[in-house]
Amino acid sequence: MLSLIICSKRTDISHELKDNIKKTIGIDYELIVIDNLKSKYSIFSAYNEGVRRAKGDIYCFMHEDIMYETKDWGQKVLKHFQEKDKLGLIGVFGGHYMPDCVCHIGDSDLLSGMFYFTDKGLNKKSCFYNQFFGNYTSIEVVAVDGLWFCIPKKLFDEISFDEKTYNGFHYYDMDISMQIWSVGYTCEVVSDILVNHFSSGNINKNFIYSSYDFYKKWHSCFPMLKGISIDHQYVNIIKDLCRNKAYCRELLVENKEKRACCIKNTIKLLLKK
């Protein structure tokens, strides 16, 4: 049985999502909704609470703003874990490379994943990062994006969402991925489970602070590469790319909170660095 764990901004998830899950999952499941209407929980504490309540064999952590496009996707989840004893986590989107610097897994642009994104104007776009999949339905990654991922129950004897290091709603996905690797299991992105995501995330000061907390905790493991190979002549270029993206993001957050248009200033400061 799958335990679907959701941290909700409301007292319950939408009837539309409940109906979508029921029609597409294809196996027995339980739905665990953590009511976070009053902001009682961080994403770390909410998911830990979900784990305490869960009774299934595999825990599926998902955003409440997704819909499933794949029929019988629950059967596919079971199959992935049945075929590989040391598989510790699957997601639908992730990154292959984490350089030795403060940044996000997506900054290197070495990504794999397949999903749809529908913006507020209801424009549905395909987001298929499938250049590395080849003929396979899964590929190893350093870390996954938190919009959807699954972990076997047995691993929570050794891991948990880190409420001591972080707060808020960022880097929980990258941190739990690193924990999976640290206990001897692997993280993979799969291409046979397709979801539609209805938001693009929120970059704020907590995101920036969490990036430094993440690097401080795991820096001894970096640089880290999984699932692909990189020509060594490009390693420093990729690292510079990641550092510049992180630097630009910090400037954008700082100037946005001052209510100033900062795109031109960001470019100028980046060139001067």
N, C-alpha and C positions, 0 to 999 in steps of 0.2 A: 504493500500500500504506500502511496505517496502522501506526504504531509505538505500541503501548500501553505506557506507562511508569508503573510502580508502585513506590513505596517501601513495602516490607513490614516489619512488625514480626517476621516469621518468615523462615525460609530460603526460603520459597516461598508463593505465594498458595494459597487453598483449591481443591480439585478442583471444588467447586461453582461457584466463580467462573469457573474455566477453562472448564467445560462451558457455563455461561451465555453467556460471550463467544463461544464457538465456534458456538452455536446461534442467536445473534441478530445478529452483526455483518454478515454478508452479503457481505463482500469479503475479499481477502487481507490478512493482518495478521501482525505479529510481536509477541511478548510479551516485554517487558524488565522483569524483576523485580530491583530493587535490594535485596539482602539486608541489612536493617538490624537484625537480631536483637541484635547487640552494640552498637547505638547508635553506629556508626561515622560515620554521616552526619547532617547536618541535612537538612531537606527541600530546601533550596537546593542543597547539594552532591550529594544523591541524584539530583535531577532533572537537574543538569548532567552527572552521570555517565551517566544514561540517554540524554541527547542525544548524548553522545560515542559511545555504542554503537548508536544507532538508524540504520536504513537506509531507512526509509520516507519518503514525501513529506510526510506530515502526522503530527505527534506529538500523541498523546492522553495527557494526564496525568490519572490517576484514582486515587481512593482504593481501597483493597482491601476496603472495607466497603460496596460498592454492588452492585446487580444491575440488569441491563438489562431494561426492560419492553417496549421497542420492537424489532420485528423489522426487520432490514436497516438498522439505525441507521448502519452504516458508509457505506452508499450516501448517506444523508442528509447526513453530514459532508462527503463529496466534493462533493455538489451545492451546498451552501452556499458553499464556497470557489470553486467553478467559476463561480458566478453573479455574484460580486463580486470584482473584481481587488484592491481595497484592504481587503478583510476580512482582519484579522490574527489574530483569536481568536474562538472561539465557546465558550459555556458553557451551563449549564442554569439558572443562578440568578445574579442580579447586581443592582447598585444604580445608579440613574440620577443621583444627586447626591452630591457630596462638598463640604461647606462648608469654609470657611477656619478650621479648628480641628482639634485632635487628636480623632479619633473613628474609627469603623469605617464602611465603606460601607453596612452594614445599619442604622445608627442612625437614618437619616432616614426609614425606612419607605417610601421611594420605590423599590420593588423590582419586578422582573419575574422570572418563572421558573416552571417546572412540574416537580415531582418528588414522590415519595412518601418519607415518613419512617416507619421502623418502629422502635419503641423496644425496650428490653430485655425488655419483657413481650410482645413480638411483636404489638403493636397497630399496624396499618398506617393511616397518616393521609395524606390528600391535602394537599399544600402547593402550591396553585395561585395564584400571584401574577400573574394574567393581565389585570388591569384596563387595562393600557396596550397590550397586543398588538393589539387590534382584530381585523382579518381577516388580519393578517400572521403569518408563522411565525418572525419574528426581529425584534429591536429593539435599538438601540444602548444601551449602558450604559457608565458610567465604568469599572467593574471587575466581575469575576465572582468567585463563590465557588469555592474550590479543589477541591470534591468531584469535579468533572469539567470539563475544558476542553481544547480542541484548538488547535494553532498550526502553520502551515505551516513546513516545514523551512527554507525560504529565509530566514526572518526571523532565524534564529539566527546569521546572519552579522553581525547588528547588535545582538542582545539576548542576555542570559543571565540565569539566576537569580543574584541579587546576594548572593554569599557574604561580601563585604566589609562591607556595611552591617548585615546581619542574621545571626542564628543561630537555631537552634530550628526551629519548625514553624508559624510564623504570619506573615501578611502577604506571603507569597510570591505569592499569587494577585493581590492588589491591586497589588503592585509590578510584576509582569510585565505586568499590564493597562496600567499607566501607561507602561511602556516601549513597548508596542505603539502607544499614542497618540503617544508622543514621536518615533517614526520614521515617522509619517505614515500609519499604518494604523488600522483601527477595531476595536472590541470589541463583540460582540453576544451576546445571550442568545437561544436558540432554543426553540421550543415543540413541535417535532416529534420530539424525542428525550427519552424519559422514563426516569428511573432511580429505583431504590429505595435510599435511604440508611439505613444502620443505626446511625448515631451522630450526636450533636448537637454534637460538638466539645468542646474543653477550654479554658476561660478560666483563665489562670495569670499569673504575673509576667512570663514571657517575652512573652505576648500584650500586656501593658501596655507593656513596654519597646519592643517592636516598633512599637506604634502611634506612639510618639514618634519613633522612627527613620524611619518612613514619612513622617510629617508634615515632619520636618526636611529630608528629601530632596526632597519634591515640593510643598512649600507654595506655591511661586511659581506653580503651575498652578491653585490653588484660589482661589475656588470654581469648581467644574466641573460642568456639567450636560450630559447626553447622552440623546437619545431622547424626551424629553418637555419640556413647558414648565411653568414655575411662576409663579404670580401673585406679583409682587414683594412684596406685602404679607405674604406668608407666609415669605419668605426668612429673616428674623431669627428667626421662631418655630421654623423647622426647625433653624436653627443652635443655638438654645438647647436644643432637644430633644436634638440630638446631643451637645452639651457635657454636659448633665445625665446622659445615658445613660453616657457615658464616665466621668464622675465617680463615678456610682453603681457602675459596674463595678470601678473601682479600690478603692473602699471594701469591696466584697464580697470581692475577692481578698485584701486586707490582713487583714480580720477572719476570713476563712475559715482563713487560715494560722495565726491565733492560736486557732483552734478555738472561736470565739465566734459565737453566733447574732447576726447583724448586721442583719437586715431592718428592725426598728424603728429602730435607731440610724442606719441609712443614710437612712431617710426624714427623721428629725429633722435630721441634718446637712445633707441636701440642701435642706431648707426654710430652714435658717439661712444657707446660702451666699449 
